């Protein structure tokens, strides 16, 4: 047996992960436990923070088949430690009759000659034995009695199996492959298998239950005590505990109690929010329900709890519908379902049985035959019970995938948060240096070791302020409060800061940018090749009469509980006719044939049409059609076909003499105003076509030589706030894009109307198609009639453009042309027909390019993207609100503007607070170091006055400044480690150190001064040096607060923050009182000294006040200089060559700007085998001929890429030229 130490799971997929096996080591475990005792369990605390160290210290690497634990490195480089579980199936008995493959036991498969010689034997025999087994006949194979799972043909069932759980998915050890594999089901299964399946008996179901577990998308609630322990063991809280303990030892009680109170409040809020989020998510999940399943030898269904369902079970769908608790393949009957959870569109869809053909089953390819978990079955249609075969359960289902995307999103690496940690590390280095300085200094003076340790550790708590987390949080809390007043609720407050750096916003379309439904603007009849004036009341149309009939019959509507349901467009169209609709259960079949599935009739004229055949809408064909029969004695045309689709497609299918001469002009007029236009046509079928033969017709047999009937003009109205909000974002240089599950043409129309695609920009659709040598990708300009796009305009280097791509093309490009993805993401404006997974993929792609991404949506299909984005804003209170950090009660995108305003304000506030706290800690750190030099320190009352009365009140009121009402073009910096920020902190610290040093020496130069005399037996700290350093430093903290309090363009002026201004006035007044009356009661309390009474001299006090004013002036001017635009540009120009690295999207954008006019290569088809040509098209040049195929609303310039075998010398010569036309349009 080959020993595999590490492997890859989910290879080739988005969640590809590396795994390494570990097994327990007695020696390592014993040594680790000894280490726990020696370090007073500090080592155990370290292992709690870094579990990967624990597994390496207690276990040893081993072969995967004998591992006790698995170390998993996921696609985001995160490490997880998972335990291996061993389960025995020895007690589960399988049927033994019919193993030879009888009809009743087709679900039980044998380990036959299909086994490869490359696969190890199940029992671990040699390769020779495996080869012998592979050549054994089926009869000999029966004797091995190795059974296969009913849900995974070709996978043997073992008496015991090993597995580990990772992100709610079970990975089972496959002995015959010697690797862990995801518990996928129905791999390499034909569609025939489902129709031949007879379900499972109890024994088989029990075996499958052991393998796949409960069919529940269940989220256990974490106990409160556990949340408290987990959150309380965060490094910051541990450091605060250390600091508080040290202060209590030093009897520095008051401030210690304040820190304890603030920490408890912060911890309680964190635990409360976490527990609430868990409960809210769990509320959206239905644990289980009762289902009818077919088990055993009888075909009669039995009631079963849905949590007991396993792959391979056959279930019956009730006629009244149900909420699906699993993914199941439909094998009998039709179902009307609502898949809004997956697609975001509340449009009933028809699901039909999977065809009984010998083709391989695919979840994606056969989605129209699958009932997905979490979707609502509204109604069933079949004379017999409607049945389906369970294919996926639990977290493997579509809903499970959605919940897992919420539970395990891509980790968001925000630069500001990372830089805070880096700064703290720097402060920690200063603290270590101060620790060493203190130990050496006090040891030389002969102080006791106990005192040395306490004083040295005390310096660490000064250099790294324990109040920093509370100070950083307070600004976010105020921003959250302001958002709440604007009806925007936040469940992840830390995300507010991230919102301040947003430079790209993804919007869902329906319900977000637009109203939820579509409205009928009007119908434009065509009569005798002429388009008549439009009418907003189609029911009044008299001629052509077929137009009204087409609108009444050509749709996929159904009546559910007496209410019409279906596509919003179809609903509006049918309702405008005034006709009535009857379904089979209400049709009087004494007046029509039984093959009529739908009957529509006009209450005014009595005209009746019976629909006998329906061909659903196909995005590839861009149309739908029905075959109907006219009822009544006067019916001159027994059968007629009605077709509805895109105007261009209907135009191409109609007889030329039926097309109005002004068709193109009228179409351009309507589409230029953002309307969605639908074309309608009809065709009388030959009298020889009977009802029976009509049932066998293919749509290609009648969808030609149609008679054009007219146009239907629909409008998907934008919400009133949409255009203004998009304009505000564009004005702030924040890029808006649309990512929707809707049709790409509709999305383009809305994008034009709301301003996502400007009037001056060409819309280029990225398309993929299958070629003889593999997939092709081409770029087609979708012309805007308002711009009258021409070939010259398209190919002009100065012509701006935006890209649009569908979900299917996105998937093909990701798979075969992945090098194009960054360009599509940077230039893309419309991403249409995107699935929930693809929406998340797009957000991740944009993040990888360096964008800070917000996502705004209102549907469950947006959950993954809402969770993945840096800031997700939900306009719904259902599933989306659980996944999203923000939920807006106002159902429009103006909430995005408010969020960005508050985010920028909070980010700038956090910057100011951090700089304030960092400089405060270094300022106090220097004060203490100066006083340590003469063996004294700040007194406890002075520490309380500084830490509690000045610092705490200042950082609380500092954060209360509100956000500006406007959004500036430039976003605030979110890099603490930028040269500008580092310069600001370093220069301010340098200024304050200089003034403290001057004050220290100035007081020592006075004639009445006498130095402090150290007495180890006394706790006396007060002296002239102490007073000088204290009085200068307490005013420096106020200067820091004022200097770092930024206003426009992100925050209002600090003068509008009345609490802050009153706070400053009070603190300044108290400080001045202490300076001029240091021996009064307050001076006595703070233990400050005054000059001797026999030498009255006010000059030193005025000098001190003058020094403070000079300190403020210098600090203010330096900060203004460092934060100025001029300084920032100077640093940017200088650092761009040295240290600055542009973000990836900026690099791609610059490259595309250089290639303007040459990329995108309009309608140049690149094949999968020519990816080098695709990447180097501009570098290598191109040329060829083109065939022009210009449609009224589409410009297509066909191009030929450069031949791959061009001589290398010629290519090198071309690379030296900076600007060159690489191809010519003919």
C-alpha positions, -999 to 999 in steps of 0.1 A, spaced: 0 0 0 13 34 -10 16 58 20 3 93 10 13 119 36 -5 149 19 -31 153 -8 -54 178 -24 -92 178 -20 -116 193 -44 -88 195 -70 -95 219 -99 -124 235 -81 -128 269 -65 -124 254 -30 -93 234 -37 -75 227 -4 -44 209 7 -45 183 35 -18 167 57 -23 137 80 -12 136 116 -14 109 142 -11 112 180 24 110 196 25 99 232 60 114 238 50 148 223 18 149 242 35 142 275 61 169 268 34 193 259 15 188 291 47 193 310 51 226 291 16 236 302 26 233 339 60 250 334 44 280 317 13 282 340 -9 272 310 4 302 289 15 276 264 -21 263 262 -33 298 256 -9 301 227 -22 268 213 -57 282 216 -47 312 194 -27 290 170 -43 255 168 -18 245 140 10 247 166 -10 224 189 -12 196 163 25 199 155 34 198 192 12 168 201 12 147 168 35 136 140 29 136 103 17 103 89 0 86 60 -35 98 54 -50 64 58 -39 62 94 -43 98 104 -61 108 136 -62 145 126 -61 164 93 -45 198 88 -64 216 60 -51 247 42 -80 261 22 -80 283 -9 -76 314 12 -45 300 30 -64 296 62 -55 266 84 -80 242 100 -75 212 122 -101 185 117 -105 152 136 -108 119 117 -139 99 127 -141 61 122 -176 47 118 -185 10 116 -213 -3 93 -209 -40 104 -243 -40 121 -261 -29 89 -274 -58 69 -279 -55 31 -302 -75 9 -285 -106 -5 -312 -116 -30 -309 -104 -65 -273 -94 -63 -268 -106 -98 -286 -75 -110 -323 -83 -110 -347 -54 -116 -357 -51 -80 -321 -47 -69 -305 -25 -96 -295 0 -70 -270 -25 -55 -239 -27 -77 -210 -52 -78 -173 -47 -78 -168 -59 -113 -142 -59 -140 -146 -21 -143 -119 -17 -116 -87 -2 -130 -54 -20 -125 -41 14 -113 -64 13 -83 -54 -5 -52 -75 -34 -40 -102 -28 -15 -86 -51 9 -51 -37 4 -36 -65 -17 -8 -61 -42 -11 -46 -76 -9 -80 -91 -40 -91 -72 -57 -59 -84 -49 -68 -120 -62 -102 -115 -94 -89 -100 -98 -65 -129 -98 -93 -154 -123 -114 -134 -156 -121 -150 -188 -107 -135 -198 -141 -122 -165 -144 -103 -169 -109 -91 -202 -118 -75 -183 -141 -51 -164 -112 -36 -198 -98 -24 -184 -62 -25 -215 -40 -26 -218 -5 -40 -237 25 -26 -270 30 -42 -263 67 -46 -228 63 -59 -226 35 -84 -190 23 -87 -181 32 -51 -177 1 -28 -193 -1 7 -168 -10 34 -174 -24 69 -158 7 84 -151 40 69 -130 70 80 -140 106 74 -134 142 86 -157 172 84 -145 204 69 -168 234 66 -199 212 71 -188 188 43 -179 152 49 -147 139 33 -146 100 33 -115 78 29 -118 58 -3 -96 27 1 -97 19 -36 -83 53 -44 -62 58 -13 -75 93 -7 -101 114 10 -129 125 -13 -160 146 -8 -191 126 -3 -204 134 -38 -233 114 -51 -245 101 -84 -211 104 -101 -209 90 -136 -246 81 -135 -268 80 -165 -302 96 -166 -317 62 -172 -306 52 -137 -332 75 -121 -361 61 -140 -350 25 -132 -345 33 -95 -370 16 -72 -359 34 -40 -341 20 -10 -352 -5 17 -346 3 53 -312 -15 55 -298 4 25 -313 36 38 -296 31 72 -263 26 54 -267 57 34 -277 76 66 -244 66 82 -225 78 52 -243 111 45 -257 120 79 -288 139 87 -306 158 59 -306 191 78 -290 225 71 -286 229 108 -266 255 127 -261 247 164 -262 276 188 -230 283 207 -236 284 245 -232 319 259 -205 307 283 -185 294 254 -188 326 235 -176 345 266 -146 322 270 -137 324 233 -140 362 231 -125 367 265 -93 349 255 -87 373 226 -51 387 229 -64 422 236 -85 411 265 -56 391 279 -34 421 277 -60 442 295 -62 415 322 -25 417 326 -25 455 328 -54 456 353 -37 430 375 -5 450 375 -23 483 383 -42 466 412 -9 454 426 4 490 424 -29 502 440 -37 522 409 -74 512 415 -96 539 399 -84 536 363 -81 498 366 -118 497 375 -126 519 345 -108 496 322 -125 466 337 -159 482 332 -152 492 296 -138 458 288 -168 440 303 -192 462 283 -173 456 251 -171 419 257 -208 417 265 -218 436 233 -196 413 212 -211 381 227 -246 395 224 -242 404 187 -226 370 179 -254 351 196 -281 372 180 -266 367 145 -265 329 151 -302 329 162 -313 351 133 -296 328 108 -311 297 124 -346 312 122 -343 314 84 -336 277 82 -364 251 85 -349 221 102 -372 194 89 -407 185 79 -428 154 71 -423 139 36 -437 109 17 -410 84 7 -411 51 -11 -391 25 8 -391 -13 9 -405 -37 -16 -439 -20 -17 -445 10 -39 -468 26 -13 -453 58 2 -446 61 39 -445 92 61 -409 101 70 -392 130 87 -372 148 60 -341 147 82 -339 109 75 -339 113 38 -307 100 20 -295 100 -16 -314 74 -35 -347 78 -17 -378 83 -39 -401 110 -26 -436 121 -36 -444 157 -41 -478 167 -27 -503 182 -52 -506 214 -31 -468 219 -32 -442 220 -4 -409 235 6 -381 213 -7 -358 199 20 -334 182 -4 -322 183 -40 -342 158 -60 -344 148 -97 -380 147 -110 -389 114 -126 -427 116 -129 -450 146 -133 -444 183 -137 -439 209 -109 -442 246 -108 -416 260 -85 -405 294 -72 -367 296 -72 -363 331 -59 -339 319 -32 -315 309 -59 -321 334 -87 -337 363 -69 -366 364 -94 -400 354 -80 -410 339 -113 -427 304 -112 -407 279 -133 -419 246 -148 -398 216 -139 -402 185 -161 -391 149 -156 -355 141 -165 -354 123 -199 -348 86 -198 -318 86 -220 -283 70 -218 -265 103 -212 -245 113 -181 -263 131 -154 -252 166 -146 -265 190 -119 -259 220 -141 -270 206 -174 -302 190 -160 -312 219 -137 -346 221 -154 -354 187 -141 -341 192 -105 -361 204 -75 -336 223 -54 -336 225 -16 -350 257 -2 -372 263 -33 -409 263 -31 -430 238 -51 -461 258 -58 -481 232 -77 -478 198 -93 -494 185 -125 -498 148 -132 -525 123 -132 -502 99 -112 -482 108 -81 -454 132 -88 -421 116 -78 -384 125 -75 -352 108 -66 -331 124 -38 -297 133 -51 -282 156 -24 -289 162 12 -278 185 41 -251 210 34 -244 194 0 -277 208 -13 -281 242 -31 -294 257 2 -266 242 21 -241 257 -3 -258 291 3 -256 288 41 -220 276 39 -211 307 19 -225 327 48 -207 307 75 -174 306 57 -169 337 36 -137 348 21 -117 365 49 -116 402 44 -81 417 48 -86 454 54 -53 473 53 -63 495 83 -68 466 107 -36 449 96 -17 482 100 -30 486 135 -15 453 145 18 463 129 18 496 148 12 478 180 41 456 173 63 487 169 50 501 202 57 467 217 94 471 206 95 505 223 80 489 254 107 461 254 134 488 250 119 507 279 117 475 299 154 469 294 162 505 302 143 504 334 157 471 346 193 483 340 187 517 356 170 505 387 194 476 391 223 500 392 205 520 419 202 489 439 163 487 440 146 455 450 138 430 422 102 431 430 101 468 425 122 466 394 98 441 378 67 460 387 81 493 374 94 477 342 61 459 334 43 492 342 62 508 313 48 482 289 12 491 298 21 527 291 38 521 257 9 499 246 -23 515 259 -49 490 272 -76 516 264 -69 515 227 -96 489 218 -123 510 236 -110 542 220 -111 527 185 -146 513 191 -162 545 203 -161 562 169 -177 531 153 -204 531 179 -214 567 173 -214 560 135 -236 530 141 -260 551 161 -262 577 133 -268 549 108 -296 536 129 -313 570 130 -312 568 92 -329 533 93 -297 514 84 -290 486 109 -256 470 114 -248 436 128 -210 438 122 -199 473 135 -163 467 125 -174 468 88 -183 505 91 -147 515 89 -143 493 58 -172 511 42 -151 543 42 -127 528 17 -153 516 -8 -144 524 -44 -167 500 -62 -203 490 -56 -221 460 -71 -259 464 -74 -285 438 -80 -311 450 -105 -346 439 -97 -359 453 -65 -326 472 -59 -321 496 -89 -356 491 -103 -390 483 -90 -398 447 -85 -420 443 -115 -424 455 -151 -451 478 -165 -467 478 -199 -460 511 -216 -480 502 -247 -485 480 -278 -477 490 -313 -498 471 -339 -485 463 -374 -511 463 -402 -503 458 -439 -465 464 -433 -472 497 -414 -467 503 -377 -497 520 -363 -496 545 -334 -490 529 -300 -518 523 -275 -516 519 -238 -549 499 -238 -542 468 -259 -577 454 -252 -591 481 -276 -570 468 -305 -593 456 -333 -568 450 -361 -549 429 -364 -569 407 -342 -541 382 -340 -520 406 -320 -544 405 -291 -547 367 -294 -509 364 -293 -507 385 -262 -535 364 -246 -520 330 -255 -482 332 -259 -470 330 -223 -462 306 -196 -487 317 -170 -505 294 -146 -532 298 -120 -522 289 -85 -549 289 -58 -570 310 -82 -542 336 -86 -524 341 -119 -486 335 -115 -457 337 -138 -431 360 -154 -440 396 -145 -437 405 -182 -462 378 -192 -485 389 -164 -486 425 -174 -491 415 -211 -520 391 -204 -537 414 -179 -537 442 -205 -558 421 -229 -587 417 -205 -590 380 -214 -596 352 -189 -576 321 -184 -588 286 -175 -566 256 -165 -573 219 -171 -592 214 -139 -616 242 -149 -619 236 -187 -652 222 -201 -638 194 -222 -672 188 -238 -663 218 -260 -626 211 -268 -601 183 -271 -584 168 -240 -550 179 -253 -558 215 -245 -537 223 -215 -547 260 -213 -577 279 -224 -580 317 -229 -611 336 -238 -623 371 -244 -653 381 -223 -662 408 -248 -661 389 -282 -663 353 -269 -632 343 -289 -615 312 -273 -581 298 -279 -569 265 -265 -531 261 -260 -521 225 -269 -483 229 -271 -459 253 -253 -422 258 -262 -406 277 -232 -385 308 -236 -349 300 -246 -322 326 -240 -302 310 -269 -331 313 -293 -344 345 -278 -380 335 -281 -409 314 -269 -438 300 -289 -471 282 -285 -494 262 -307 -531 270 -302 -564 259 -316 -593 282 -323 -625 270 -307 -659 276 -322 -678 269 -354 -664 301 -371 -628 291 -367 -613 293 -402 -578 283 -391 -578 252 -369 -542 255 -356 -521 286 -353 -486 293 -339 -478 324 -319 -442 335 -314 -428 361 -290 -392 372 -285 -366 398 -291 -375 422 -320 -343 413 -340 -351 376 -337 -387 380 -347 -376 402 -376 -353 375 -389 -381 349 -387 -408 369 -404 -417 372 -441 -400 404 -455 -432 417 -469 -449 417 -434 -421 439 -419 -430 476 -417 -406 499 -435 -400 520 -404 -394 490 -381 -358 499 -373 -364 535 -367 -393 528 -344 -373 501 -325 -344 525 -321 -368 552 -308 -382 530 -280 -349 513 -270 -332 547 -268 -355 556 -240 -346 524 -221 -378 505 -229 -378 467 -232 -393 459 -266 -408 425 -275 -418 414 -310 -448 393 -317 -457 372 -348 -479 343 -358 -482 316 -385 -513 296 -395 -503 259 -396 -511 237 -425 -546 221 -424 -528 188 -426 -514 193 -391 -536 175 -367 -537 178 -329 -518 145 -326 -491 155 -351 -488 189 -335 -477 172 -303 -447 158 -322 -436 190 -339 -403 206 -333 -402 244 -330 -379 246 -360 -407 231 -382 -430 261 -378 -409 290 -365 -403 305 -399 -421 326 -426 -440 343 -398 -464 372 -401 -453 402 -381 -480 414 -357 -464 443 -338 -443 454 -308 -449 452 -271 -432 480 -252 -424 473 -215 -407 494 -189 -389 483 -158 -391 515 -139 -362 527 -119 -367 536 -83 -368 574 -79 -336 575 -59 -315 553 -83 -303 579 -109 -293 605 -83 -275 579 -62 -256 565 -92 -247 600 -102 -234 608 -67 -212 577 -68 -198 585 -102 -191 621 -89 -171 606 -60 -152 583 -84 -168 553 -70 -175 527 -97 -210 513 -99 -216 479 -116 -247 458 -120 -247 421 -112 -280 405 -118 -298 373 -126 -318 390 -153 -314 390 -190 -284 408 -204 -303 430 -228 -327 442 -201 -297 448 -178 -280 469 -205 -311 490 -209 -314 497 -172 -276 504 -170 -280 530 -197 -310 545 -180 -295 549 -146 -261 560 -157 -240 530 -150 -231 531 -187 -228 567 -198 -243 580 -230 -208 585 -244 -197 549 -238 -201 520 -261 -215 487 -246 -195 457 -257 -210 423 -250 -185 395 -243 -198 363 -258 -185 327 -259 -193 299 -283 -182 264 -290 -159 260 -320 -145 230 -337 -112 233 -318 -127 244 -285 -145 274 -270 -142 308 -286 -146 342 -271 -156 373 -291 -166 409 -284 -196 425 -300 -206 461 -298 -243 464 -287 -251 498 -302 -270 525 -284 -294 540 -309 -290 574 -292 -253 574 -301 -257 560 -336 -226 539 -332 -206 533 -363 -175 513 -371 -153 544 -370 -166 553 -336 -161 517 -323 -125 515 -334 -115 551 -325 -88 552 -298 -107 579 -280 -140 559 -279 -148 548 -243 -165 515 -237 -179 493 -210 -182 455 -211 -213 433 -204 -211 396 -199 -235 368 -191 -231 341 -164 -226 314 -190 -199 334 -208 -182 343 -175 -180 306 -166 -165 297 -200 -140 326 -198 -130 315 -162 -124 280 -174 -107 285 -207 -95 321 -209 -88 330 -173 -62 356 -184 -91 377 -196 -109 379 -162 -90 409 -148 -98 429 -179 -134 419 -178 -136 428 -141 -120 462 -146 -140 472 -177 -172 454 -169 -204 473 -161 -231 447 -165 -228 411 -153 -261 394 -162 -276 360 -157 -252 355 -128 -259 327 -103 -253 332 -66 -220 314 -68 -209 335 -98 -219 367 -79 -195 357 -51 -168 348 -77 -171 383 -92 -168 400 -58 -138 379 -49 -122 387 -83 -127 424 -78 -112 421 -43 -82 403 -56 -77 432 -81 -75 456 -51 -110 471 -51 -128 477 -18 -162 462 -28 -197 469 -15 -226 447 -26 -262 459 -24 -290 434 -30 -324 423 -18 -327 386 -25 -315 353 -10 -295 348 -42 -274 377 -31 -264 362 2 -231 348 -8 -220 381 -25 -233 401 5 -212 381 29 -181 380 6 -180 418 -1 -162 441 22 -195 457 30 -228 441 22 -261 461 22 -293 442 22 -326 458 12 -345 428 26 -353 415 60 -353 379 50 -322 356 43 -302 385 28 -303 405 60 -288 375 79 -258 374 56 -253 411 52 -235 433 78 -260 461 69 -297 461 64 -317 492 52 -353 497 60 -355 521 31 -358 500 1 -336 520 -23 -299 525 -29 -297 559 -13 -286 539 18 -253 532 0 -245 569 -1 -253 573 36 -232 543 45 -202 556 26 -206 590 42 -206 574 77 -179 549 68 -156 577 57 -163 597 88 -157 566 110 -125 557 91 -111 592 95 -122 592 131 -104 559 137 -73 573 121 -74 603 143 -81 583 174 -53 558 167 -28 586 160 -40 603 192 -37 572 213 -3 562 198 12 597 204 -4 599 238 12 566 248 46 576 234 43 610 251 36 595 285 62 569 278 88 596 273 76 615 304 81 583 325 115 576 310 127 611 318 115 609 354 128 573 358 163 588 351 161 607 384 144 578 402 109 594 403 77 590 384 43 605 378 21 602 409 -9 580 409 -32 610 410 -14 625 380 -19 592 361 -56 592 370 -59 628 359 -42 621 326 -58 587 318 -93 593 330 -100 630 331 -82 640 299 -76 610 276 -109 591 282 -131 622 279 -112 635 248 -114 602 228 -151 599 236 -161 634 226 -135 634 197 -155 607 181 -188 625 183 -182 647 152 -208 639 125 -201 630 88 -202 655 60 -234 655 38 -214 653 6 -190 627 -7 -155 639 -18 -139 626 -50 -110 612 -31 -115 585 -5 -96 588 28 -65 568 32 -69 535 49 -32 527 53 -17 535 87 17 525 75 17 551 47 46 575 47 23 604 54 8 588 85 41 576 98 56 610 93 27 626 111 31 604 142 69 605 142 71 643 138 44 650 165 62 626 189 95 644 182 79 678 188 65 667 222 97 650 233 116 682 225 92 704 245 92 680 275 129 679 275 131 717 273 107 720 302 127 695 322 160 713 317 144 748 320 132 742 355 166 728 365 182 761 353 163 781 378 182 797 407 157 784 433 157 748 419 171 719 440 172 684 426 151 654 437 168 632 462 159 595 459 150 576 490 142 539 485 123 538 517 99 566 507 71 567 481 77 604 475 74 612 438 66 649 437 94 673 427 101 702 404 111 680 375 79 660 380 58 692 380 75 706 348 71 674 328 35 669 341 23 704 333 37 705 298 25 670 289 -11 674 301 -15 702 276 2 683 248 -26 657 250 -51 685 243 -30 697 214 -29 661 200 -67 659 201 -72 693 183 -45 686 157 -58 651 148 -94 662 147 -100 664 109 -130 681 94 -140 685 57 -143 667 34 -152 637 55 -163 651 88 -180 683 98 -160 710 116 -150 702 151 -167 735 160 -200 717 154 -191 691 179 -202 710 210 -194 682 234 -158 681 222 -154 719 223 -169 721 259 -145 692 269 -115 711 256 -126 743 273 -129 725 306 -96 707 304 -77 738 293 -93 758 321 -83 732 347 -48 730 333 -43 767 335 -56 768 370 -31 741 380 -3 761 363 -11 794 380 -22 780 414 -2 748 418 -4 748 456 -41 752 458 -63 723 466 -62 709 431 -24 713 430 -21 695 463 -43 667 449 -21 664 419 10 668 440 25 697 419 52 720 433 54 758 430 84 780 431 95 790 466 74 817 482 104 838 490 111 840 453 78 850 437 83 848 400 54 845 375 77 846 345 83 808 346 45 803 344 41 826 315 71 809 298 54 776 303 21 789 288 41 804 259 59 771 254 25 753 252 12 778 227 44 774 206 40 737 209 5 739 195 14 763 167 43 741 155 23 708 159 -6 724 139 16 737 111 35 704 108 3 684 107 -12 707 80 20 704 60 21 666 62 -15 662 54 -15 687 26 -22 677 -10 12 691 -21 31 669 4 10 638 -5 17 643 -42 54 649 -35 56 617 -15 36 598 -41 59 609 -69 90 601 -49 78 568 -35 62 555 -67 96 545 -80 109 533 -46 83 517 -24 48 523 -38 32 495 -57 0 503 -77 -30 482 -71 -37 455 -97 -68 472 -110 -49 504 -115 -22 485 -135 -48 468 -156 -66 501 -163 -34 518 -173 -26 489 -197 -61 491 -212 -57 528 -217 -26 523 -237 -44 497 -258 -74 520 -264 -86 514 -299 -69 480 -301 -86 462 -272 -112 448 -270 -107 432 -304 -142 436 -317 -155 402 -328 -121 386 -330 -126 349 -321 -99 334 -299 -98 297 -295 -88 278 -264 -58 264 -282 -46 299 -290 -43 315 -255 -8 329 -263 -23 348 -292 -51 361 -269 -26 374 -243 -1 388 -269 -25 400 -295 -15 437 -290 22 429 -286 24 407 -317 1 427 -340 -28 415 -362 -45 419 -394 -69 403 -418 -102 408 -435 -136 414 -420 -172 407 -429 -196 433 -420 -229 422 -403 -245 453 -389 -279 450 -374 -301 479 -364 -291 477 -328 -258 459 -330 -225 467 -346 -204 436 -353 -170 440 -370 -155 405 -377 -117 404 -373 -90 377 -378 -63 374 -352 -27 373 -362 -14 339 -373 4 322 -345 33 311 -367 45 346 -377 84 347 -377 99 356 -344 121 384 -358 91 402 -372 74 400 -338 104 414 -319 106 443 -343 70 451 -337 75 451 -299 99 480 -302 72 503 -315 52 521 -289 21 529 -309 9 509 -338 -24 498 -354 -24 461 -349 -53 453 -372 -74 470 -398 -112 470 -400 -126 464 -435 
